[in-house]
C-alpha cells in the first residue's frame, strides 16, 4: 500500500509542469554557478595558490557554497526562491 502510494505521487510530480519548471530553474542556477564561480576558483587554486604559494590555503567548498557568495546573482536568486532575507 505504501509503495503504491509513493509510486502514484512520484508519477504525478514528474508529470507536473511546475515540477519541470522548478527542476529547470534549479539546474540553471546550479550550472551557471559552476561556470561563473566554481571552475574559475578551481583554476585559480591550481595555477596561483598551489604553484606560487605552497603554504596558502586554497578556497574550499565550505567557503564557496552558493549561500556564502553575495557578489554573484545566483546567490540572490537562491535566497529569493527560498524567501530568505540576504541583507
Biopython code that builds the backbone (N, CA, C, O; Angstrom):
import numpy as np
from Bio.PDB.StructureBuilder import StructureBuilder

atoms = [
    (1, "UNK", "N", (0.817, -1.201, 0.000)),
    (1, "UNK", "CA", (0.000, 0.000, 0.000)),
    (1, "UNK", "C", (0.860, 1.264, 0.000)),
    (1, "UNK", "O", (0.636, 2.191, -0.778)),
    (2, "UNK", "N", (1.847, 1.273, 0.894)),
    (2, "UNK", "CA", (2.704, 2.453, 0.994)),
    (2, "UNK", "C", (3.536, 2.631, -0.272)),
    (2, "UNK", "O", (3.694, 3.753, -0.752)),
    (3, "UNK", "N", (4.071, 1.536, -0.818)),
    (3, "UNK", "CA", (4.873, 1.618, -2.043)),
    (3, "UNK", "C", (4.030, 2.079, -3.222)),
    (3, "UNK", "O", (4.498, 2.845, -4.064)),
    (4, "UNK", "N", (2.792, 1.616, -3.281)),
    (4, "UNK", "CA", (1.898, 2.017, -4.359)),
    (4, "UNK", "C", (1.596, 3.513, -4.279)),
    (4, "UNK", "O", (1.549, 4.198, -5.301)),
    (5, "UNK", "N", (1.394, 4.011, -3.069)),
    (5, "UNK", "CA", (1.130, 5.434, -2.866)),
    (5, "UNK", "C", (2.339, 6.280, -3.281)),
    (5, "UNK", "O", (2.180, 7.339, -3.889)),
    (6, "UNK", "N", (3.526, 5.819, -2.956)),
    (6, "UNK", "CA", (4.742, 6.541, -3.337)),
    (6, "UNK", "C", (4.889, 6.573, -4.857)),
    (6, "UNK", "O", (5.254, 7.604, -5.422)),
    (7, "UNK", "N", (4.614, 5.467, -5.510)),
    (7, "UNK", "CA", (4.698, 5.421, -6.968)),
    (7, "UNK", "C", (3.705, 6.379, -7.616)),
    (7, "UNK", "O", (4.030, 7.056, -8.592)),
    (8, "UNK", "N", (2.502, 6.431, -7.072)),
    (8, "UNK", "CA", (1.483, 7.337, -7.612)),
    (8, "UNK", "C", (1.914, 8.792, -7.451)),
    (8, "UNK", "O", (1.808, 9.576, -8.394)),
    (9, "UNK", "N", (2.394, 9.153, -6.275)),
    (9, "UNK", "CA", (2.804, 10.541, -6.021)),
    (9, "UNK", "C", (4.012, 10.935, -6.873)),
    (9, "UNK", "O", (4.063, 12.050, -7.394)),
    (10, "UNK", "N", (4.969, 10.043, -7.018)),
    (10, "UNK", "CA", (6.130, 10.352, -7.858)),
    (10, "UNK", "C", (5.742, 10.509, -9.328)),
    (10, "UNK", "O", (6.262, 11.389, -10.014)),
    (11, "UNK", "N", (4.847, 9.675, -9.807)),
    (11, "UNK", "CA", (4.430, 9.815, -11.201)),
    (11, "UNK", "C", (3.644, 11.105, -11.412)),
    (11, "UNK", "O", (3.745, 11.721, -12.473)),
    (12, "UNK", "N", (2.869, 11.518, -10.425)),
    (12, "UNK", "CA", (2.148, 12.790, -10.530)),
    (12, "UNK", "C", (3.109, 13.972, -10.530)),
    (12, "UNK", "O", (2.935, 14.922, -11.294)),
    (13, "UNK", "N", (4.121, 13.912, -9.673)),
    (13, "UNK", "CA", (5.049, 15.044, -9.593)),
    (13, "UNK", "C", (5.924, 15.139, -10.836)),
    (13, "UNK", "O", (6.235, 16.243, -11.285)),
    (14, "UNK", "N", (6.321, 14.018, -11.393)),
    (14, "UNK", "CA", (7.167, 14.045, -12.587)),
    (14, "UNK", "C", (6.401, 14.575, -13.794)),
    (14, "UNK", "O", (6.986, 15.239, -14.650)),
    (15, "UNK", "N", (5.122, 14.297, -13.872)),
    (15, "UNK", "CA", (4.311, 14.753, -14.994)),
    (15, "UNK", "C", (3.839, 16.198, -14.849)),
    (15, "UNK", "O", (3.269, 16.755, -15.786)),
    (16, "UNK", "N", (4.063, 16.800, -13.707)),
    (16, "UNK", "CA", (3.598, 18.155, -13.447)),
    (16, "UNK", "C", (4.482, 19.184, -14.154)),
    (16, "UNK", "O", (5.705, 19.050, -14.177)),
    (17, "UNK", "N", (3.857, 20.204, -14.726)),
    (17, "UNK", "CA", (4.606, 21.283, -15.385)),
    (17, "UNK", "C", (5.377, 22.112, -14.373)),
    (17, "UNK", "O", (6.465, 22.605, -14.671)),
    (18, "UNK", "N", (4.825, 22.267, -13.188)),
    (18, "UNK", "CA", (5.506, 23.040, -12.150)),
    (18, "UNK", "C", (6.791, 22.351, -11.712)),
    (18, "UNK", "O", (7.809, 23.009, -11.496)),
    (19, "UNK", "N", (6.746, 21.045, -11.581)),
    (19, "UNK", "CA", (7.944, 20.303, -11.193)),
    (19, "UNK", "C", (9.029, 20.434, -12.255)),
    (19, "UNK", "O", (10.206, 20.583, -11.926)),
    (20, "UNK", "N", (8.646, 20.380, -13.507)),
    (20, "UNK", "CA", (9.614, 20.540, -14.598)),
    (20, "UNK", "C", (10.218, 21.942, -14.551)),
    (20, "UNK", "O", (11.421, 22.102, -14.757)),
    (21, "UNK", "N", (9.401, 22.953, -14.283)),
    (21, "UNK", "CA", (9.889, 24.328, -14.187)),
    (21, "UNK", "C", (10.867, 24.485, -13.024)),
    (21, "UNK", "O", (11.916, 25.111, -13.170)),
    (22, "UNK", "N", (10.521, 23.916, -11.876)),
    (22, "UNK", "CA", (11.389, 24.017, -10.701)),
    (22, "UNK", "C", (12.709, 23.289, -10.945)),
    (22, "UNK", "O", (13.769, 23.805, -10.590)),
    (23, "UNK", "N", (12.663, 22.119, -11.534)),
    (23, "UNK", "CA", (13.896, 21.402, -11.856)),
    (23, "UNK", "C", (14.752, 22.179, -12.852)),
    (23, "UNK", "O", (15.974, 22.225, -12.712)),
    (24, "UNK", "N", (14.125, 22.785, -13.850)),
    (24, "UNK", "CA", (14.856, 23.585, -14.827)),
    (24, "UNK", "C", (15.523, 24.789, -14.166)),
    (24, "UNK", "O", (16.691, 25.071, -14.436)),
    (25, "UNK", "N", (14.797, 25.502, -13.303)),
    (25, "UNK", "CA", (15.379, 26.656, -12.616)),
    (25, "UNK", "C", (16.532, 26.235, -11.713)),
    (25, "UNK", "O", (17.567, 26.900, -11.665)),
    (26, "UNK", "N", (16.352, 25.143, -11.008)),
    (26, "UNK", "CA", (17.417, 24.654, -10.136)),
    (26, "UNK", "C", (18.661, 24.273, -10.917)),
    (26, "UNK", "O", (19.777, 24.601, -10.516)),
    (27, "UNK", "N", (18.470, 23.583, -12.031)),
    (27, "UNK", "CA", (19.610, 23.218, -12.866)),
    (27, "UNK", "C", (20.273, 24.444, -13.485)),
    (27, "UNK", "O", (21.497, 24.500, -13.598)),
    (28, "UNK", "N", (19.472, 25.418, -13.882)),
    (28, "UNK", "CA", (20.018, 26.643, -14.461)),
    (28, "UNK", "C", (20.876, 27.395, -13.452)),
    (28, "UNK", "O", (21.974, 27.842, -13.784)),
    (29, "UNK", "N", (20.391, 27.537, -12.236)),
    (29, "UNK", "CA", (21.159, 28.216, -11.194)),
    (29, "UNK", "C", (22.437, 27.445, -10.882)),
    (29, "UNK", "O", (23.506, 28.039, -10.743)),
    (30, "UNK", "N", (22.327, 26.137, -10.774)),
    (30, "UNK", "CA", (23.486, 25.317, -10.430)),
    (30, "UNK", "C", (24.556, 25.342, -11.519)),
    (30, "UNK", "O", (25.739, 25.511, -11.224)),
    (31, "UNK", "N", (24.150, 25.178, -12.759)),
    (31, "UNK", "CA", (25.121, 25.164, -13.855)),
    (31, "UNK", "C", (25.768, 26.543, -14.025)),
    (31, "UNK", "O", (26.970, 26.638, -14.273)),
    (32, "UNK", "N", (24.978, 27.603, -13.892)),
    (32, "UNK", "CA", (25.572, 28.937, -14.013)),
    (32, "UNK", "C", (26.537, 29.211, -12.863)),
    (32, "UNK", "O", (27.554, 29.874, -13.069)),
    (33, "UNK", "N", (26.249, 28.725, -11.667)),
    (33, "UNK", "CA", (27.157, 28.869, -10.530)),
    (33, "UNK", "C", (28.463, 28.112, -10.777)),
    (33, "UNK", "O", (29.544, 28.597, -10.446)),
    (34, "UNK", "N", (28.351, 26.940, -11.351)),
    (34, "UNK", "CA", (29.553, 26.144, -11.635)),
    (34, "UNK", "C", (30.444, 26.862, -12.641)),
    (34, "UNK", "O", (31.659, 26.926, -12.453)),
    (35, "UNK", "N", (29.852, 27.407, -13.713)),
    (35, "UNK", "CA", (30.660, 28.037, -14.752)),
    (35, "UNK", "C", (31.157, 29.432, -14.372)),
    (35, "UNK", "O", (32.215, 29.851, -14.844)),
    (36, "UNK", "N", (30.421, 30.159, -13.533)),
    (36, "UNK", "CA", (30.867, 31.509, -13.192)),
    (36, "UNK", "C", (31.729, 31.579, -11.937)),
    (36, "UNK", "O", (32.457, 32.553, -11.748)),
    (37, "UNK", "N", (31.658, 30.558, -11.072)),
    (37, "UNK", "CA", (32.448, 30.642, -9.846)),
    (37, "UNK", "C", (33.294, 29.404, -9.569)),
    (37, "UNK", "O", (34.482, 29.530, -9.275)),
    (38, "UNK", "N", (32.717, 28.232, -9.654)),
    (38, "UNK", "CA", (33.445, 27.025, -9.236)),
    (38, "UNK", "C", (34.633, 26.717, -10.140)),
    (38, "UNK", "O", (35.731, 26.451, -9.649)),
    (39, "UNK", "N", (34.431, 26.749, -11.430)),
    (39, "UNK", "CA", (35.536, 26.440, -12.347)),
    (39, "UNK", "C", (36.633, 27.509, -12.304)),
    (39, "UNK", "O", (37.810, 27.154, -12.240)),
    (40, "UNK", "N", (36.289, 28.821, -12.336)),
    (40, "UNK", "CA", (37.372, 29.817, -12.203)),
    (40, "UNK", "C", (38.111, 29.732, -10.862)),
    (40, "UNK", "O", (39.318, 29.968, -10.808)),
    (41, "UNK", "N", (37.402, 29.398, -9.788)),
    (41, "UNK", "CA", (38.069, 29.251, -8.490)),
    (41, "UNK", "C", (39.011, 28.064, -8.497)),
    (41, "UNK", "O", (40.113, 28.145, -7.954)),
    (42, "UNK", "N", (38.596, 26.966, -9.101)),
    (42, "UNK", "CA", (39.466, 25.788, -9.184)),
    (42, "UNK", "C", (40.698, 26.084, -10.025)),
    (42, "UNK", "O", (41.802, 25.663, -9.679)),
    (43, "UNK", "N", (40.518, 26.797, -11.115)),
    (43, "UNK", "CA", (41.658, 27.156, -11.962)),
    (43, "UNK", "C", (42.606, 28.087, -11.212)),
    (43, "UNK", "O", (43.824, 27.931, -11.291)),
    (44, "UNK", "N", (42.048, 29.060, -10.480)),
    (44, "UNK", "CA", (42.874, 29.972, -9.681)),
    (44, "UNK", "C", (43.640, 29.209, -8.616)),
    (44, "UNK", "O", (44.830, 29.445, -8.412)),
    (45, "UNK", "N", (42.956, 28.287, -7.932)),
    (45, "UNK", "CA", (43.635, 27.497, -6.906)),
    (45, "UNK", "C", (44.785, 26.691, -7.488)),
    (45, "UNK", "O", (45.857, 26.602, -6.888)),
    (46, "UNK", "N", (44.562, 26.112, -8.643)),
    (46, "UNK", "CA", (45.587, 25.263, -9.244)),
    (46, "UNK", "C", (46.768, 26.071, -9.754)),
    (46, "UNK", "O", (47.920, 25.695, -9.538)),
    (47, "UNK", "N", (46.486, 27.189, -10.436)),
    (47, "UNK", "CA", (47.560, 27.950, -11.075)),
    (47, "UNK", "C", (48.294, 28.886, -10.122)),
    (47, "UNK", "O", (49.519, 28.998, -10.184)),
    (48, "UNK", "N", (47.560, 29.556, -9.244)),
    (48, "UNK", "CA", (48.180, 30.596, -8.428)),
    (48, "UNK", "C", (48.546, 30.099, -7.044)),
    (48, "UNK", "O", (49.701, 30.185, -6.626)),
    (49, "UNK", "N", (47.567, 29.583, -6.342)),
    (49, "UNK", "CA", (47.801, 29.241, -4.932)),
    (49, "UNK", "C", (48.745, 28.058, -4.799)),
    (49, "UNK", "O", (49.716, 28.134, -4.047)),
    (50, "UNK", "N", (48.491, 26.984, -5.499)),
    (50, "UNK", "CA", (49.296, 25.772, -5.331)),
    (50, "UNK", "C", (50.700, 25.964, -5.888)),
    (50, "UNK", "O", (51.673, 25.558, -5.252)),
    (51, "UNK", "N", (50.822, 26.573, -7.060)),
    (51, "UNK", "CA", (52.142, 26.716, -7.684)),
    (51, "UNK", "C", (52.990, 27.811, -7.051)),
    (51, "UNK", "O", (54.188, 27.621, -6.841)),
    (52, "UNK", "N", (52.389, 28.938, -6.750)),
    (52, "UNK", "CA", (53.178, 30.086, -6.289)),
    (52, "UNK", "C", (53.239, 30.231, -4.772)),
    (52, "UNK", "O", (54.219, 30.758, -4.246)),
    (53, "UNK", "N", (52.223, 29.778, -4.071)),
    (53, "UNK", "CA", (52.174, 29.947, -2.617)),
    (53, "UNK", "C", (51.850, 28.598, -1.975)),
    (53, "UNK", "O", (50.695, 28.342, -1.634)),
    (54, "UNK", "N", (52.834, 27.747, -1.809)),
    (54, "UNK", "CA", (52.556, 26.399, -1.311)),
    (54, "UNK", "C", (52.006, 26.364, 0.112)),
    (54, "UNK", "O", (51.386, 25.371, 0.494)),
    (55, "UNK", "N", (52.207, 27.394, 0.893)),
    (55, "UNK", "CA", (51.710, 27.407, 2.276)),
    (55, "UNK", "C", (50.320, 28.032, 2.392)),
    (55, "UNK", "O", (49.719, 27.988, 3.465)),
    (56, "UNK", "N", (49.805, 28.605, 1.322)),
    (56, "UNK", "CA", (48.489, 29.245, 1.347)),
    (56, "UNK", "C", (47.393, 28.189, 1.292)),
    (56, "UNK", "O", (47.575, 27.098, 0.751)),
    (57, "UNK", "N", (46.270, 28.541, 1.859)),
    (57, "UNK", "CA", (45.132, 27.626, 1.854)),
    (57, "UNK", "C", (44.222, 27.959, 0.674)),
    (57, "UNK", "O", (43.722, 29.081, 0.591)),
    (58, "UNK", "N", (43.996, 27.024, -0.234)),
    (58, "UNK", "CA", (43.115, 27.308, -1.369)),
    (58, "UNK", "C", (41.656, 27.396, -0.922)),
    (58, "UNK", "O", (41.293, 26.900, 0.144)),
    (59, "UNK", "N", (40.840, 28.023, -1.737)),
    (59, "UNK", "CA", (39.418, 28.132, -1.447)),
    (59, "UNK", "C", (38.794, 26.746, -1.451)),
    (59, "UNK", "O", (39.022, 25.951, -2.363)),
    (60, "UNK", "N", (38.002, 26.466, -0.421)),
    (60, "UNK", "CA", (37.389, 25.152, -0.299)),
    (60, "UNK", "C", (35.901, 25.233, -0.610)),
    (60, "UNK", "O", (35.350, 26.315, -0.810)),
    (61, "UNK", "N", (35.273, 24.086, -0.646)),
    (61, "UNK", "CA", (33.834, 24.018, -0.895)),
    (61, "UNK", "C", (33.070, 24.734, 0.212)),
    (61, "UNK", "O", (32.046, 25.363, -0.055)),
    (62, "UNK", "N", (33.543, 24.651, 1.430)),
    (62, "UNK", "CA", (32.864, 25.284, 2.554)),
    (62, "UNK", "C", (32.878, 26.811, 2.444)),
    (62, "UNK", "O", (31.966, 27.477, 2.936)),
    (63, "UNK", "N", (33.897, 27.358, 1.808)),
    (63, "UNK", "CA", (33.975, 28.799, 1.618)),
    (63, "UNK", "C", (33.241, 29.256, 0.372)),
    (63, "UNK", "O", (32.932, 30.440, 0.236)),
    (64, "UNK", "N", (32.957, 28.338, -0.539)),
    (64, "UNK", "CA", (32.444, 28.725, -1.848)),
    (64, "UNK", "C", (31.037, 28.223, -2.143)),
    (64, "UNK", "O", (30.652, 28.167, -3.311)),
    (65, "UNK", "N", (30.267, 27.861, -1.146)),
    (65, "UNK", "CA", (28.908, 27.395, -1.447)),
    (65, "UNK", "C", (28.046, 28.583, -1.835)),
    (65, "UNK", "O", (28.382, 29.725, -1.518)),
    (66, "UNK", "N", (26.944, 28.327, -2.512)),
    (66, "UNK", "CA", (26.136, 29.365, -3.158)),
    (66, "UNK", "C", (25.586, 30.386, -2.158)),
    (66, "UNK", "O", (25.393, 31.548, -2.516)),
    (67, "UNK", "N", (25.337, 29.982, -0.940)),
    (67, "UNK", "CA", (24.786, 30.909, 0.048)),
    (67, "UNK", "C", (25.811, 31.821, 0.685)),
    (67, "UNK", "O", (25.444, 32.775, 1.371)),
    (68, "UNK", "N", (27.084, 31.551, 0.476)),
    (68, "UNK", "CA", (28.138, 32.334, 1.102)),
    (68, "UNK", "C", (28.675, 33.426, 0.189)),
    (68, "UNK", "O", (29.383, 34.319, 0.654)),
    (69, "UNK", "N", (28.358, 33.376, -1.088)),
    (69, "UNK", "CA", (28.906, 34.315, -2.056)),
    (69, "UNK", "C", (27.825, 35.337, -2.406)),
    (69, "UNK", "O", (26.938, 35.041, -3.206)),
    (70, "UNK", "N", (27.884, 36.507, -1.835)),
    (70, "UNK", "CA", (26.839, 37.504, -2.066)),
    (70, "UNK", "C", (27.135, 38.437, -3.231)),
    (70, "UNK", "O", (26.389, 39.391, -3.454)),
    (71, "UNK", "N", (28.199, 38.187, -3.974)),
    (71, "UNK", "CA", (28.508, 39.058, -5.104)),
    (71, "UNK", "C", (27.959, 38.516, -6.414)),
    (71, "UNK", "O", (27.933, 39.232, -7.415)),
    (72, "UNK", "N", (27.521, 37.269, -6.422)),
    (72, "UNK", "CA", (27.006, 36.666, -7.643)),
    (72, "UNK", "C", (25.485, 36.709, -7.678)),
    (72, "UNK", "O", (24.839, 36.579, -6.639)),
    (73, "UNK", "N", (24.909, 36.889, -8.855)),
    (73, "UNK", "CA", (23.447, 36.923, -8.950)),
    (73, "UNK", "C", (22.792, 35.594, -8.586)),
    (73, "UNK", "O", (21.627, 35.569, -8.189)),
    (74, "UNK", "N", (23.521, 34.497, -8.714)),
    (74, "UNK", "CA", (22.947, 33.200, -8.384)),
    (74, "UNK", "C", (22.585, 33.111, -6.905)),
    (74, "UNK", "O", (21.576, 32.501, -6.552)),
    (75, "UNK", "N", (23.395, 33.710, -6.041)),
    (75, "UNK", "CA", (23.084, 33.645, -4.608)),
    (75, "UNK", "C", (21.841, 34.474, -4.291)),
    (75, "UNK", "O", (21.051, 34.086, -3.430)),
    (76, "UNK", "N", (21.654, 35.599, -4.965)),
    (76, "UNK", "CA", (20.437, 36.383, -4.755)),
    (76, "UNK", "C", (19.202, 35.618, -5.209)),
    (76, "UNK", "O", (18.182, 35.606, -4.519)),
    (77, "UNK", "N", (19.296, 34.976, -6.377)),
    (77, "UNK", "CA", (18.172, 34.180, -6.865)),
    (77, "UNK", "C", (17.899, 33.019, -5.923)),
    (77, "UNK", "O", (16.743, 32.701, -5.647)),
    (78, "UNK", "N", (18.954, 32.387, -5.429)),
    (78, "UNK", "CA", (18.832, 31.273, -4.496)),
    (78, "UNK", "C", (18.035, 31.685, -3.256)),
    (78, "UNK", "O", (17.119, 30.977, -2.838)),
    (79, "UNK", "N", (18.385, 32.824, -2.677)),
    (79, "UNK", "CA", (17.698, 33.258, -1.461)),
    (79, "UNK", "C", (16.317, 33.835, -1.744)),
    (79, "UNK", "O", (15.426, 33.729, -0.900)),
    (80, "UNK", "N", (16.120, 34.433, -2.894)),
    (80, "UNK", "CA", (14.784, 34.925, -3.253)),
    (80, "UNK", "C", (13.822, 33.753, -3.408)),
    (80, "UNK", "O", (12.672, 33.831, -2.976)),
    (81, "UNK", "N", (14.287, 32.671, -4.021)),
    (81, "UNK", "CA", (13.444, 31.498, -4.186)),
    (81, "UNK", "C", (13.082, 30.869, -2.848)),
    (81, "UNK", "O", (11.993, 30.312, -2.705)),
    (82, "UNK", "N", (13.967, 30.949, -1.872)),
    (82, "UNK", "CA", (13.693, 30.382, -0.561)),
    (82, "UNK", "C", (13.060, 31.381, 0.386)),
    (82, "UNK", "O", (12.688, 31.022, 1.503)),
    (83, "UNK", "N", (12.928, 32.637, -0.041)),
    (83, "UNK", "CA", (12.262, 33.654, 0.769)),
    (83, "UNK", "C", (13.065, 34.132, 1.956)),
    (83, "UNK", "O", (12.486, 34.572, 2.950)),
    (84, "UNK", "N", (14.373, 34.058, 1.883)),
    (84, "UNK", "CA", (15.240, 34.474, 2.978)),
    (84, "UNK", "C", (15.682, 35.916, 2.765)),
    (84, "UNK", "O", (15.755, 36.396, 1.633)),
    (85, "UNK", "N", (15.972, 36.592, 3.853)),
    (85, "UNK", "CA", (16.480, 37.956, 3.790)),
    (85, "UNK", "C", (17.999, 37.898, 3.686)),
    (85, "UNK", "O", (18.650, 37.299, 4.543)),
    (86, "UNK", "N", (18.573, 38.506, 2.660)),
    (86, "UNK", "CA", (20.017, 38.423, 2.439)),
    (86, "UNK", "C", (20.759, 39.687, 2.871)),
    (86, "UNK", "O", (21.971, 39.783, 2.679)),
    (87, "UNK", "N", (20.064, 40.640, 3.442)),
    (87, "UNK", "CA", (20.755, 41.874, 3.832)),
    (87, "UNK", "C", (21.436, 41.757, 5.168)),
    (87, "UNK", "O", (22.058, 42.713, 5.630)),
]
sb = StructureBuilder()
sb.init_structure("model")
sb.init_model(0)
sb.init_chain("A")
sb.init_seg("    ")
for serial, (resi, resn, name, xyz) in enumerate(atoms, 1):
    if name == "N":
        sb.init_residue(resn, " ", resi, " ")
    sb.init_atom(name, np.array(xyz, "f"), 0.0, 1.0, " ", f" {name:<3s}", serial, name[0])
structure = sb.get_structure()
